[in-house]
Amino acid sequence: MFSFFLVLLGFTAVAQFSVATDASLLRNLSKQQKFTSFGQTVQLNFYPGVKDAVYAWISYYTNGKFTNNFVATAKDSLTSPQEIYYAAHTEMRYRQISIGWKHYFVGAYNSEHIWNVYGYAGFGLLLGKASNTFDKLVDTALYNSPQPIEGSSAFRRLTIDGGLGTEFPLGGGVFVYSEVRTWLPSSHYPSEYLYKDNYNSPAIVAINVGLRLLIE
């Protein structure tokens, strides 16, 4: 990561760059963890050529909320009741850092006469937090309960990031853009505060709309 930012500093000496910010609507598609949240991205773009860019961004989102129902089973046949039905209310928060490459299929980063169309791919670091609250007390000394456990914990994932975007010039080096993005997990860090299918988390689709300012 540090080496990448040294490369970015090198680009600033020989290439133009731009800053961008947008509003985002995110939908988490992971099984048992579906939610919608709102967020914002702050982005830097460096241009070694008119068709290509190196990007780096930071995204952050509001808490997403979802509920799942579980059954805790007694460890001993003499325990009464033998089963406890309960609901787990979860709040999940996403923060993400991503770096990668952007390519313009139509137009260029500085084209102010046509719609520009581009795609990108990169790698990210997801910094998440999950908080679980049960509607009933489950004594884990007496009952076997499925994940997740009650409480709060941070978690991390390495992600593979991609997306498609289009932008329209407003003039004066200002562009309005819209993008569709996705993150896919490229690593797994076990966490008792996530659901058993958290190997596939996150699996998201995000729609972003914002402004990009070209720095001369």
C-alpha positions as CSV (number, residue, x, y, z in Angstrom):
1,M,0.0,0.0,0.0
2,F,2.8,2.4,0.9
3,S,4.6,1.7,-2.3
4,F,1.5,2.4,-4.3
5,F,1.1,5.8,-2.8
6,L,4.8,6.6,-3.6
7,V,3.9,5.7,-7.2
8,L,0.9,8.1,-7.0
9,L,3.2,10.9,-5.8
10,G,5.4,10.2,-8.8
11,F,2.4,10.6,-11.1
12,T,1.6,14.0,-9.7
13,A,4.9,15.3,-11.1
14,V,4.2,14.2,-14.7
15,A,0.5,13.7,-15.1
16,Q,-2.7,15.6,-14.6
17,F,-5.1,14.6,-11.8
18,S,-8.6,15.2,-10.7
19,V,-10.6,15.0,-7.5
20,A,-14.2,13.6,-7.3
21,T,-16.9,13.0,-4.7
22,D,-20.2,11.3,-5.0
23,A,-23.3,10.0,-3.2
24,S,-23.9,6.3,-3.1
25,L,-26.8,3.8,-2.7
26,L,-25.5,0.4,-1.7
27,R,-27.3,-2.9,-1.6
28,N,-25.7,-5.8,0.2
29,L,-26.6,-9.1,-1.5
30,S,-25.0,-11.6,0.9
31,K,-27.3,-14.4,2.1
32,Q,-29.0,-13.6,5.4
33,Q,-27.3,-10.2,5.4
34,K,-29.4,-8.2,2.9
35,F,-29.6,-4.5,3.6
36,T,-29.5,-1.1,1.9
37,S,-27.4,1.9,3.1
38,F,-26.2,5.3,1.9
39,G,-22.7,6.5,1.6
40,Q,-20.1,8.8,0.1
41,T,-16.9,8.4,-1.8
42,V,-13.9,10.7,-2.1
43,Q,-11.6,9.9,-5.0
44,L,-8.3,10.9,-6.6
45,N,-7.5,10.1,-10.2
46,F,-4.1,10.4,-11.9
47,Y,-3.8,10.3,-15.7
48,P,-0.6,8.8,-17.3
49,G,-2.5,9.0,-20.7
50,V,-5.8,10.4,-22.1
51,K,-7.5,6.9,-22.0
52,D,-6.2,5.7,-18.7
53,A,-6.2,6.6,-15.0
54,V,-4.9,5.3,-11.7
55,Y,-7.5,5.9,-9.0
56,A,-7.6,5.8,-5.2
57,W,-10.8,6.3,-3.1
58,I,-12.2,6.1,0.3
59,S,-15.9,5.1,0.8
60,Y,-18.0,5.1,3.9
61,Y,-21.6,4.1,4.5
62,T,-24.4,4.4,7.0
63,N,-25.3,1.4,9.2
64,G,-27.4,-1.3,7.4
65,K,-30.0,-3.2,9.5
66,F,-31.4,-6.7,9.1
67,T,-33.0,-9.4,11.3
68,N,-32.8,-13.2,11.2
69,N,-34.5,-15.9,13.2
70,F,-32.6,-18.8,15.0
71,V,-33.2,-21.8,17.2
72,A,-30.9,-22.5,20.2
73,T,-30.9,-26.2,21.3
74,A,-30.3,-27.5,24.8
75,K,-27.0,-29.2,25.4
76,D,-28.5,-31.5,28.0
77,S,-31.7,-33.6,27.5
78,L,-32.8,-32.5,31.1
79,T,-32.8,-28.8,30.3
80,S,-36.2,-27.2,29.8
81,P,-37.1,-25.9,27.4
82,Q,-35.2,-28.0,24.8
83,E,-35.3,-25.2,22.2
84,I,-35.3,-21.4,22.4
85,Y,-36.5,-19.4,19.3
86,Y,-35.0,-16.0,19.1
87,A,-34.4,-13.1,16.6
88,A,-31.0,-11.6,16.0
89,H,-31.1,-7.9,15.1
90,T,-27.9,-6.8,13.3
91,E,-26.4,-3.5,12.3
92,M,-23.5,-3.6,9.8
93,R,-21.2,-0.7,8.8
94,Y,-18.9,-0.6,5.8
95,R,-15.8,1.5,5.2
96,Q,-13.6,0.8,2.1
97,I,-10.3,1.8,0.6
98,S,-9.7,0.9,-3.1
99,I,-6.9,1.4,-5.6
100,G,-6.8,0.4,-9.2
101,W,-6.9,1.2,-12.9
102,K,-9.6,3.0,-15.0
103,H,-9.9,2.9,-18.8
104,Y,-12.0,5.1,-21.0
105,F,-13.8,3.1,-23.8
106,V,-15.4,6.2,-25.2
107,G,-14.0,9.7,-24.9
108,A,-11.1,10.6,-22.6
109,Y,-10.5,12.0,-19.1
110,N,-10.4,15.5,-20.5
111,S,-13.0,15.2,-23.3
112,E,-15.6,18.0,-23.0
113,H,-17.5,17.4,-26.2
114,I,-19.0,13.9,-25.8
115,W,-20.3,11.5,-23.2
116,N,-17.4,9.5,-21.7
117,V,-17.8,5.8,-20.9
118,Y,-15.2,4.0,-18.8
119,G,-14.6,0.9,-16.7
120,Y,-12.3,0.1,-13.9
121,A,-10.9,-2.8,-11.8
122,G,-8.9,-2.7,-8.6
123,F,-8.3,-4.1,-5.1
124,G,-9.7,-2.9,-1.9
125,L,-9.6,-3.2,1.9
126,L,-13.0,-3.4,3.6
127,L,-13.2,-2.3,7.2
128,G,-16.5,-3.4,8.6
129,K,-18.2,-3.6,11.9
130,A,-21.1,-5.9,13.0
131,S,-23.3,-5.4,16.1
132,N,-25.8,-8.2,17.1
133,T,-28.6,-7.9,19.6
134,F,-30.9,-10.9,20.6
135,D,-34.5,-10.4,21.5
136,K,-34.2,-13.2,24.1
137,L,-31.5,-14.2,26.6
138,V,-29.6,-17.3,25.4
139,D,-27.4,-18.9,28.0
140,T,-24.6,-20.4,26.0
141,A,-23.6,-22.6,29.0
142,L,-26.9,-24.5,28.5
143,Y,-27.7,-24.0,24.9
144,N,-26.0,-24.5,21.5
145,S,-26.7,-21.4,19.4
146,P,-25.8,-20.8,15.8
147,Q,-23.6,-17.9,14.8
148,P,-23.6,-15.0,15.1
149,I,-22.9,-14.4,18.7
150,E,-24.3,-11.4,20.6
151,G,-22.2,-8.2,20.8
152,S,-20.0,-6.1,18.5
153,S,-16.8,-6.6,16.6
154,A,-14.8,-5.2,13.7
155,F,-13.9,-7.4,10.7
156,R,-11.8,-7.0,7.6
157,R,-11.9,-8.3,4.0
158,L,-9.6,-7.9,1.0
159,T,-11.8,-7.3,-2.1
160,I,-11.7,-7.3,-5.8
161,D,-13.5,-4.2,-7.1
162,G,-15.0,-3.4,-10.5
163,G,-17.5,-1.1,-12.2
164,L,-18.7,0.8,-15.2
165,G,-19.3,4.5,-15.4
166,T,-20.3,7.3,-17.7
167,E,-19.8,11.1,-17.3
168,F,-21.0,14.2,-19.0
169,P,-18.9,17.5,-19.2
170,L,-20.4,20.6,-17.6
171,G,-17.5,22.8,-18.8
172,G,-14.5,24.3,-17.1
173,G,-13.1,20.9,-16.2
174,V,-16.2,19.8,-14.3
175,F,-17.9,16.5,-15.0
176,V,-21.0,14.9,-13.6
177,Y,-20.8,11.1,-13.5
178,S,-22.7,8.0,-12.6
179,E,-21.3,4.5,-11.8
180,V,-22.3,1.0,-11.0
181,R,-19.8,-0.7,-8.7
182,T,-19.3,-4.0,-7.0
183,W,-17.0,-5.5,-4.4
184,L,-16.3,-9.3,-4.2
185,P,-14.4,-10.9,-1.3
186,S,-10.9,-12.1,-2.2
187,S,-10.0,-13.2,1.4
188,H,-11.7,-14.6,4.5
189,Y,-11.1,-13.7,8.1
190,P,-13.4,-15.8,10.4
191,S,-15.6,-13.9,12.8
192,E,-18.1,-15.2,15.3
193,Y,-20.1,-12.0,14.9
194,L,-20.9,-12.7,11.3
195,Y,-23.2,-15.4,9.9
196,K,-21.9,-18.8,8.8
197,D,-22.1,-17.8,5.2
198,N,-19.8,-14.8,5.8
199,Y,-17.2,-16.5,3.4
200,N,-19.3,-14.7,0.7
201,S,-19.5,-11.3,2.4
202,P,-19.5,-8.7,1.1
203,A,-21.3,-9.1,-2.2
204,I,-22.6,-5.6,-3.0
205,V,-23.9,-3.5,-5.8
206,A,-23.7,0.3,-5.5
207,I,-25.0,3.1,-7.6
208,N,-23.0,6.3,-7.4
209,V,-23.6,9.8,-8.7
210,G,-21.2,12.7,-8.3
211,L,-18.9,15.4,-9.6
212,R,-15.3,15.2,-10.9
213,L,-13.1,18.3,-11.1
214,L,-10.1,18.2,-13.4
215,I,-7.0,20.0,-11.9
216,E,-5.0,21.9,-14.5
